[in-house]
Amino acid sequence: MLVVLRLGHRVGRDLRITTHVALTARAMGCDKVMLSGEKDESVIASIKNVVEKWGGSFTVEYQKDWKKIVGGWRGKIVHLTMYGEPVEEKISEIRKFKNLLIIVGSEKVPGEVYKMSTYNISITSQPISEVSALAVFLHEYFKGSELGKKFKKARIKIIPQAKGKKIERGYD
Amino acid sequence: MLVVLRLGHRVGRDLRITTHVALTARAMGCDKVMLSGEKDESVIASIKNVVEKWGGSFTVEYQKDWKKIVGGWRGKIVHLTMYGEPVEEKISEIRKFKNLLIIVGSEKVPGEVYKMSTYNISITSQPISEVSALAVFLHEYFKGSELGKKFKKARIKIIPQAKGKKIERGYD
């Protein structure tokens, strides 16, 4: 089970970044996104809408208090942070674990998160987007195999094209 | 020369996503970001501020009309779009080129962009963030070597830690 926890969310301001985190988690092979912080029905609805149209079994859950999610997790915890150890040094060790809670911070991450996490992992030690950090982490974790993932029960599918757009509609 | 063109920008609404695109471009080895659409001084200032503190020679430029940027480009053009050909099938061909304009769309991309681009490339054929798409593309292009990139003249540097934060200050 691969779960992404989006730490903290402010209605309005974080709408698009949180949505991009969730879309990345789904497209790149995670099972679930857990949202914490302020409850934002529009984020939840838009993710559910994507799953309904584009298929797969990705789910979204909300829990205001992130400590309950982290405290109740049975498995390893990976916190993505620019202050952590380089992904390229730790990924082969992390790949051994199939149950991962991947924590993606927002603006200000409480110090406890660093302590509660099994791994604090950085994607470059530079200011970067939490969205890119998640994408590169997942791409390294799955060694690229996630790019060809199939999504069952899709109502919409893209047929890749060199130029232009081709969409296939209808149920599997 | 590796340049990212952010196609279209709406002041306010796109502030954070455009900033995340630019930070990803810088952290993952590009030379420049070109912004088009509405002029947003706060995005430009925040990117310049990151370069000043964190080092390197990344630049940011603004040109309202994206067609002038694309039309004047001497080199190959890669447009990242969910409708394109899978990155994993085309990347070894693209890696041969050292001059690339990488186009990252916003909400609605004009049809001409698909025609003017040398490659239309998808990162999964699923709804995903343009920020993740750029990150995975660059990670594939550089085969991971971008993760260890050094930034000269940095006033701030992170010393990677398993727990906690360690920052080094001062000039190179």
Interface residues (C-beta under 8 A of the other chain):
Chain A: R16 I17 H20 V21 L23 T24 R26 A27 M28 V50 W54 M82 Y83 G84 E85 P86 V87 E88 G111 Y114 K115 Y119 N120 S122 I123 T124 S125 Q126 P127 I128 S129 V131 S132 A133 L134 A135 V136 H139 E140 G144 E146 L147 G148 K149 F151 K157 I158 P160 Q161 A162 K163 G164 K165 K166
Chain B: R16 I17 H20 V21 L23 T24 R26 A27 M28 V50 W54 M82 Y83 G84 E85 P86 V87 E88 G111 Y114 K115 Y119 N120 S122 I123 T124 S125 Q126 P127 I128 S129 V131 S132 A133 L134 A135 V136 H139 E140 G144 E146 L147 G148 K149 F151 K157 I158 P160 Q161 A162 K163 G164 K165 K166
